[in-house]
């Protein structure tokens, strides 16, 4: 089977995003912050609306608004006596509603463009998108490696990490910046409605195979790449939407991973009995 250039670009772009989203998603699982990913995804629509009004690229608007939303969340957590879940719910639905209102007022509320933002349009990526994703992804992984140990320490025990001199606020801001970038890029592949799945599901699937945080991050990256590539190929074979197909494949891998622990325990108990 000969693949067209546009499909090869789609494979490379989706693989690059899957490689970055997996390790970032591990921290969402460890810190129980999946709802934070939803908030970033919902704020993406406001970013698109702002980008439309200002005449800039939608991805730039998405990145700016997602990062601003993350900073606002940090500020509200210190200034308002409300739980994080409550604040995330307020920001998530407020930014989504505001984005829809602005798009409606600007005449871009409905049509193909909005559907591509909601569900992704990876088959329409260009070579410049490919370069941007891979260069940005490489920088993201380098930065994540630099703050890996402080982030893990903060995840295990934030107060203890602060007492030991870890730059807690700076690491949190850097991580939120990286997630904002991943959401902005992943929206092109699976859309803002499904981009959180690309962050969470590969990391959840990697947990059953991992014994250390580093193993889980690397396996999450591999599962992200496999999910994106296999999802695109299955969408080509079965003529299904590319973004949802990627998420379905990732979910199938996660379901398969659920059988690993019972099988491992059964194999381990047999070895104990035989010894």
Secondary structure as GFF3:
##gff-version 3
##sequence-region A 1 275
A	DSSP	alpha_helix	5	30	.	.	.	ID=ss1
A	DSSP	alpha_helix	34	54	.	.	.	ID=ss2
A	DSSP	alpha_helix	58	79	.	.	.	ID=ss3
A	DSSP	alpha_helix	84	106	.	.	.	ID=ss4
A	DSSP	alpha_helix	112	119	.	.	.	ID=ss5
A	DSSP	three_ten_helix	122	124	.	.	.	ID=ss6
A	DSSP	alpha_helix	127	146	.	.	.	ID=ss7
A	DSSP	alpha_helix	148	156	.	.	.	ID=ss8
A	DSSP	alpha_helix	158	163	.	.	.	ID=ss9
A	DSSP	alpha_helix	168	190	.	.	.	ID=ss10
A	DSSP	alpha_helix	195	207	.	.	.	ID=ss11
A	DSSP	alpha_helix	213	238	.	.	.	ID=ss12
A	DSSP	alpha_helix	242	274	.	.	.	ID=ss13
###
